[in-house]
Amino acid sequence: MTDSMINQSVLMLDGWSGKLTWDLYLEALSVDVGHRYTKAAMLRHDRIKDAWGHAKERCRGSDEVSTKPPEIALMDTRNKELEERVKRLTRENNRLLEQFVRWAHNASRRGMSLEDLERPLPYVKTKELS
């Protein structure tokens, strides 16, 4: 599964409303990406697993019927989707910051300096296609 497909999968979960089951989600995702995945394949990716857990929690008891005008209901839905995306991205960012701190600590324990860590990646000349 590519990063793009993982991103598409978590974005779908960010905007999910109503009943959420693996069967419903995987069917909707297969329509969106054109490929059928299994629950086991999805759960191998931490970002998807985390987004699933939060979407499942959010969708519990959300079968209420709205009495708002359709335009307002649509704006509310979009707003909730964006709020969930911000929450998910904040969680992912915090995880990456924790990982960075761990890597920096381990690198300094092995004698690497800030200059070593800031050194640019080596340039690799690739073969041009004609």
C-alpha positions, 0 to 999 in steps of 0.5 A, spaced: 500 500 500 503 506 497 503 512 502 498 516 497 493 510 498 494 510 506 493 518 506 486 517 502 484 511 507 485 516 513 482 521 509 476 517 508 475 515 515 476 523 517 470 524 514 466 518 515 459 519 519 454 514 521 455 507 522 462 504 521 464 497 520 470 494 516 465 491 511 462 498 509 469 502 510 472 497 505 467 497 500 467 504 500 474 504 499 474 499 494 470 504 490 474 510 491 481 507 490 479 501 485 482 496 489 479 491 495 483 491 501 482 486 507 482 488 514 488 485 516 492 489 510 489 495 513 491 494 520 498 493 518 499 501 518 499 505 524 496 511 521 490 507 518 489 503 525 489 510 529 484 513 524 480 507 525 480 507 532 478 515 533 473 514 527 469 508 530 469 512 537 466 518 534 461 514 530 458 511 536 451 513 537 451 518 531 445 516 528 441 522 530 437 525 525 438 532 523 433 537 523 437 543 520 437 545 513 441 541 508 446 547 507 447 548 514 448 540 515 453 540 509 457 545 512 457 542 519 459 535 516 465 539 512 467 542 519 467 536 523 471 532 517 476 538 518 476 538 525 477 530 525 483 531 520 486 536 524 486 532 530 489 526 526 494 530 523 496 533 530 496 526 533 501 524 527 505 530 528 506 528 536 508 521 534 513 524 529 516 529 534 517 523 539 520 519 534 525 525 532 527 526 540 528 519 540 533 519 534 536 525 536 538 522 543 540 515 540 545 519 535 548 523 541 549 517 545 553 514 539 557 521 538 554 524 532 554 531 532 549 536 530 553 538 524 553 530 522 546 530 523 545 536 519 549 534 513 545 534 506 544 527 503 549 525 498 548 527 491 546 521 487 547 522 479 541 518 476 541 515 469 538 520 464 532 516 460 533 518 452 
